[in-house]
Amino acid sequence: MADVYANFDKYLKEDAPHFNNKIIVRTTATAKPGYGQYKIVGVMCKGWDFHFYRQDSDGYWSHKMGYNDISQYDAAGIKILNPANCNRNYGQKYNNYSSFMGYYMVTYKR
């Protein structure tokens, strides 16, 4: 499974065409999205599952767990200001997304 962690960026880039041909590149926590862009964070639980958070226009981050509604709250019920240090341990029902994979900028292809 170490291969998955080491190649996360590569796999993300390969999957991008399946998401309406968006371009996804690694970025920083402080980068500001431009026109036609938004910022996401990738996280993984041990071994197999990944999850994404998206930065909203109000500065908070949102995510969607399975069939649930979109939420701006972490596993502790606190609004997410930074997914790098929010509570991502969703316990038995979902997963503990303990591995922070990084910040990414998503750009719509024009």
Secondary structure, DSSP 8 states (H G I E B T S, - for coil): -HHHHHTHHHHHHHHGGGTTT-EEEEE-TT----TTEEEEEEEE-SSS-EEEEEE-TTS-EEEE-TTS-EESB-TTS-B-S-TTTS--B-TTTS-B--EEEEEEEEE---
